[in-house]
Amino acid sequence: MLNIINKIKDLKKAKNAVVLAHCYQNIEIDEAADFVGDSLYLSQMAAATDADIIVFAGVYFMAQTAKILSPNKKVLLPRTESGCLMADMINAQQLREFKSKHPGVPVVCYVNSTAEVKAECDICCTSSNAVKIVKSLNVPKVLFVPDTYLGKWVQEQTGVEVITYPGFCPTHLRIRPEDVDSAREKYPGALVLAHPECHREVWCKADFTGSTTQIMDFATRSDAKKFIIATEKGVVERLQRDCPDKEFILIKDDIICPNMKWHTLPDILAALENEQHEITVDTQTAAKARTTIERML
């Protein structure tokens, strides 16, 4: 692996390339990445980088977002199978039908969506900034796509009426309220940290609810020494690495996003060597989607 990592680093230098990695990725990818974080952070880095090539170790919508924000850069997705089941739950036609039932209501679009869907919305958000984005609109009601659970969490935090599309994250929905109860019984005194893509009953039982980065920041800063993590396994792995004096327990063994785990270091090396699996977005769609994302940023 060290040999592959060194080859990736050499190619990045030779080709003026960067590797962006989501923190649900296989943890060894961090060794080759320039930036590791959640969707908001990676969107910001994609917009700011002066690299000629962006290799995105994430899922398809993330690479699309990078291309929209950096249209003149070459954006590569190492494995094209790496899609997002939530993003695939709504297309542009379904969104237009949803909007037609609620005319005049602004549409907030979770970043976990395709470029075509973003192009039909008013403003984008991530789980890190969804509350702030909805508050910033100063309206009594919004439409929220595609994740109904994040949308309802935002409603509880803001008091704004959030009408949600019935999308969801299959990985987070595997976490059930009874899993929280079982984990608390098994690990007394541990704090439960949950992602808002979970069932409402899960985050109501949690000690803290927040995005991937917010969960990691909370655990890092907290004086507590034991945590039950109710989100994807990659978060637990990185917390165990970065905070060896604390204990982190994945709430269930199967909280793993299979699409996020497609990429490997050899895939990233091949993408850089061959400049393969380039992401493209048609000009008209990209222009509309860029406005939605830039409003968020």
N, C-alpha and C positions, 0 to 999 in steps of 0.2 A: 504493500500500500504506500509506503514511503516513497518508493520509486515513482509510482503514479502521481502522487502529490507533487513531487519535484518537477515532473514533466508538465503538469498542469500549470505550476507557477512559472516555469520557463516560457510556456506558450502564452500565458497571460501577458507577460512582459513583452514578448516579441510581437504580439498582435494587438497590444493595447486593449486588453479584454478584462472584464470583471466577472466574478461569479457571485450571484445573489442566491442565498439559501434561506428557505423558510425553516422555522424552528420545529416543524413536524418532520423534517427530513431525517434520513439516517444520520446519526451524529458524526460519523467519520467525515462526512462532507464538509463539516465546519472547518476542517484542517486545510481545505483548498479554497474556501470562500473568502471573499473580501468583506461581505456584509451578511450578517445572520440576524433574522428578526421576524416580526409579524408582518401582515400585509401592508399596514400603514407605513412602517419604517422602510420596507423594501420599495414601496411606491415612491417614497421620498428620495431614496437612493437612486432609483432608476431615472427620476427626473433630473437629478443633480449631477450624475456622473458625466465625465468627459471621455469615457472609454468609447472605442469604436464598436466593440462587440460586448453584448451582455449575454452571459449564459445563466439561465434561470433554473435553479434547482427548486422547483415548486410545481404547482399545477397549472394547467393551460391558461386559465383566466388571468393568472399572475403574469405570465409571459406576455399575454395580450396587452395587459395594462402597461407593462414596460414599453412595449412597442408603440402604444398610443402616445405615451409621454415622451418617447424618444424616437420619432418617426424616421430619423436619418441614421439611426444605429441599427446594426444587425443584432436581432434578438434570437437566441437559440434555446430550444427546449430539448434537453438531452434525450428524453423518452416521450414520444408523442402520446403514449397511452395514459399519461398522467393527467387525467381530467378531473372534474369535480362533479359529484353526483348532485349536489345542491344546485350548482349553476345550471345543470342540464334540466332542472325541473321547470324552467320557464324560458320561453323564447319570445321574440319580439311580437309575434301575433298574439300570444297569450297575454302579454303585458298590455298591448293596446286594448284588448277586450276588458281586462281588469280596470284600466283607466277609464274606459267608456262608462262603466257602472258608477264612477265617482268623479264626474266632470269638475274641473277646476281645482281639484285637490293636488297639491304638489307631491311628487314621487321621489322618495329617498331610496337609493339603490345600494344595497350591500355590495361591497367590492367582489364578493363571491358570485360573479355573474359574467355573462359573455359581453363582448363589445357591442353586439347588436342590442342587447337589453340596456346597457349603460346609455346607448345613444338615444333611448326613448325616455330617459329619466331627467329629473331636474338637478339632482346633486347626488354624489356618491358618499359612502361612509365605510368605515371599518368597525370592527367590534371595539377598537380602542377609542374611537371618536364619535360613535353613533349618537350618544346622548348629547354631546356638544353640537353636532350637526343639526339634529332635530330642534334643539333649543334655538339655534341661530336663525331658524326660519321665521320665528315669531308668528306661528299660525296655530289654530286650535286643533287641526286635523292634518294628518299626512297618510299617504299610502307608503307601504314599506315592502320591498321585494328583495330576494325571494324568501328569506328566513323568517318564519312566523315567530319563532321562539326569541330571537334577538329583538324583533320588533316589539313583542309584548313586554320584554324586559325594559326596553327604552320607554314604553308607555308608563310603566310603573315608576321610572326614575324622573320623568319629565312632567307627567300630568297631561301631556298632549294625547289626543285620541289617535292611535296608530292602527290603521286598517291594514292587516297583513295578508300577503299571498301565502298559500299553504305549502311553502317549501321548507326543507329541513336538512340537517346534517345527520346522515345515518350513523356515523360514528358516535357523535355526542348523544344521540337518542338511545344508544345502548345503555347509557347510565340511567338507572332507575332510582326513585326515592328510597326504596328499600336497600339499595346498594350503599347509600349514605349511612343509613341506620346500621347496617352490618359492619361497615368500616369503622364507624365511631365505637361500636361495641368491641371490635377487635383491637383498635388502637386508641384507647381512652386518652383524652387530653390533646389529641392531634387536631389541628385546624383543618377544616375542609375548604378548599379553594376550587371554585367551579367556573366554567365558561358559560356565558349567557346563551349559547346555542343549545344548552341542555334544557330538559323539561323544566317548566316553572317550579314544579314541586321539588326539583333538585336544588335550584339556586335559592329557593326559599329556606332550605335546610342548611345551606352553606354558611360559613363564617365570612367569606368574601367571594364576590362574583366580579369577574373582569375578563378582559381579553388575554390572549397568550402572554403578551409582554407585561400587562398589569399583574397577572398572576405571578410571573417570575419576579417582578420588582417587589411585590408584596412579600413573597417568601424570603427574598434576599434581605430585605430591610427588617423583617419581623424579629422580635426577640424570641419567638417560639422556636422550638427545636424539632418539631414533628408535624408533618403536613400530609394530608390526604388530597391527592390531585385529581380533580374531576375534569380532565381534558386529555388530549392526545398524548401518547406515551413519550414522544420526543421531548415534551416539556419536562417530564420527570427525569429523563436521561441528562438533560442539560443542567437541571438544578442539582442533581447528584454530583455532577462533575464540578460545578462552579461553587457549590456550598457543601464541601465534604464534612463539615461539622454538624450538619443537619440531616434529618431523615425524611425522605420523600417516598410516599407510597402511592402507586397508581391504583385508583379506586377499583378497577377491574382489569384483569389481564388482557382482555380483548379490545381495549380502547386504542385501537391502531387504525389510522387511515391508510388503506391499502394503496390508494392512488398517490399519496404523498411519499410512499416508500419505493416507488419505481426506480428512482434515480440512484445510480451508484457512481463511485469515483471513476471506474472505467468508462461509463457513459459520458461523464463530463469531459474526460480526456478525448474521447472520440468526437464529441460535438465540437471541441476546440480544434482538433487536428483537421477535421474535414469540413468544418463550418456548416454542419448539417442540421436539419430539422428547424429551418428558419421560420419564424412566426411572421405572418403578414396580416394586415387588416386593411380592407379597402378604404380609400381616401375619404369618402363621404361619411361612412360609419365612424371612422377614426376621429374626424373633425368634431362630430356631435358628441362622441363619447369623451373626447379630451375636455370639452367644456364641462361636462359633468364631474370629471375627476379633478380638474383644476379648481373648480369651485370648492371642493373639499379641501384640497391642499392649501 
